[in-house]
Amino acid sequence: MDFEKIVQERYATKLFDGRKIPEGKISKLFEVIRNAASSFNIQPWKIIVVKNQELKERLQPATWNQQQIPTCSHLLVFCADTDIAGNIDRLEKLMVENGADKESIKGYIGMMKGFEKNLSEEQKLSWSQRQTFLALGNALNGAKSLGFDSCPMEGFDPKEYTKILGLPGNLVPTALCPIGYASDKPNPKLRFPKDEVFV
Ligand SMILES: Cc1cc2nc3c(=O)[nH]c(=O)nc-3n(C[C@H](O)[C@H](O)[C@H](O)COP(=O)(O)O)c2cc1C
């Protein structure tokens, strides 16, 4: 399917049919998500993958009781990782392992560290959440490209998710993406006209 068609056909699915997506396709989707762009390539996210039915059912009340949660195949919980300094260290290690010379990347690493130092805790959260939404975008279109459906979701209680999933303080649940096979039908796309959007 070409990209334009994927974008046209993707829609926020309200109900899935409970079928499981084959692991091979899940693995392809993870690649699409993993390759999302992020500022400085810091990739400040972790995606918690919930497959267990009992756990999905425990999460449903913390998700405004929305039906996507128990009926999806996999629930992806997109968490912003506010440990930006930690991720800069990980990135430096990865760059060196991939052939970069530690001395020659010193300036780049120093610039990222300087950027991080100037952020308040609130700004760190907001910044990492913005990056995380790019990964979410890849998940939505990626799912459709691989032949299944998804729904972006903010209608949930992040504090309850943190509790139920036992997340560390640096990981902040930011958006959900249940994926599976739709058992509802899309509504026609309703969007503001081009001349109001592009000015
Ligand atoms: C960040 C975000 C949060 C959303 N939260 C929910 C949600 O909690 N439940 C839901 O059913 N749809 C949710 N939606 C889906 C939107 O309502 C939907 O994308 C929008 O109406 C456009 O429809 P379409 O995606 O089918 O084209 C969310 C969408 C986004 C981008």
The ligand as an SDF file (V2000), in Angstrom:
LIG
                    3D

 31 33  0  0  0  0  0  0  0  0999 V2000
   -3.2700   12.1910   21.1660 C   0  0  0  0  0  0  0  0  0  0  0  0
   -4.5720   11.5490   20.8200 C   0  0  0  0  0  0  0  0  0  0  0  0
   -5.3830   11.0660   21.8250 C   0  0  0  0  0  0  0  0  0  0  0  0
   -6.5700   10.3850   21.5080 C   0  0  0  0  0  0  0  0  0  0  0  0
   -7.2890    9.7790   22.4980 N   0  0  0  0  0  0  0  0  0  0  0  0
   -8.3250    8.9650   22.1490 C   0  0  0  0  0  0  0  0  0  0  0  0
   -8.9800    8.1760   23.1250 C   0  0  0  0  0  0  0  0  0  0  0  0
   -8.6430    8.1920   24.3170 O   0  0  0  0  0  0  0  0  0  0  0  0
   -9.9800    7.3680   22.7190 N   0  0  0  0  0  0  0  0  0  0  0  0
  -10.3770    7.2860   21.4120 C   0  0  0  0  0  0  0  0  0  0  0  0
  -11.2940    6.5110   21.1030 O   0  0  0  0  0  0  0  0  0  0  0  0
   -9.7670    8.0340   20.4650 N   0  0  0  0  0  0  0  0  0  0  0  0
   -8.7640    8.8570   20.7880 C   0  0  0  0  0  0  0  0  0  0  0  0
   -8.1010    9.5870   19.8250 N   0  0  0  0  0  0  0  0  0  0  0  0
   -8.5280    9.4590   18.4240 C   0  0  0  0  0  0  0  0  0  0  0  0
   -9.0740   10.7480   17.8110 C   0  0  0  0  0  0  0  0  0  0  0  0
  -10.3440   11.0210   18.3040 O   0  0  0  0  0  0  0  0  0  0  0  0
   -9.0410   10.5900   16.2860 C   0  0  0  0  0  0  0  0  0  0  0  0
   -7.7150   10.4260   15.8660 O   0  0  0  0  0  0  0  0  0  0  0  0
   -9.6570   11.7910   15.5680 C   0  0  0  0  0  0  0  0  0  0  0  0
  -11.0300   11.8840   15.8650 O   0  0  0  0  0  0  0  0  0  0  0  0
   -9.5050   11.6860   14.0390 C   0  0  0  0  0  0  0  0  0  0  0  0
  -10.0690   10.4890   13.5670 O   0  0  0  0  0  0  0  0  0  0  0  0
   -9.2160    9.3970   12.7660 P   0  0  0  0  0  0  0  0  0  0  0  0
   -7.9580    9.1370   13.5590 O   0  0  0  0  0  0  0  0  0  0  0  0
  -10.1210    8.1770   12.7520 O   0  0  0  0  0  0  0  0  0  0  0  0
   -8.9310    9.9300   11.4130 O   0  0  0  0  0  0  0  0  0  0  0  0
   -6.9640   10.2790   20.1470 C   0  0  0  0  0  0  0  0  0  0  0  0
   -6.1470   10.8390   19.1560 C   0  0  0  0  0  0  0  0  0  0  0  0
   -4.9520   11.4320   19.4710 C   0  0  0  0  0  0  0  0  0  0  0  0
   -4.0640   11.9340   18.3660 C   0  0  0  0  0  0  0  0  0  0  0  0
  1  2  1  0
  2  3  1  0
  2 30  2  0
  3  4  2  0
  4  5  1  0
  4 28  1  0
  5  6  2  0
  6  7  1  0
  6 13  1  0
  7  8  2  0
  7  9  1  0
  9 10  1  0
 10 11  2  0
 10 12  1  0
 12 13  2  0
 13 14  1  0
 14 15  1  0
 14 28  1  0
 15 16  1  0
 16 17  1  0
 16 18  1  0
 18 19  1  0
 18 20  1  0
 20 21  1  0
 20 22  1  0
 22 23  1  0
 23 24  1  0
 24 25  2  0
 24 26  1  0
 24 27  1  0
 28 29  2  0
 29 30  1  0
 30 31  1  0
M  END
$$$$
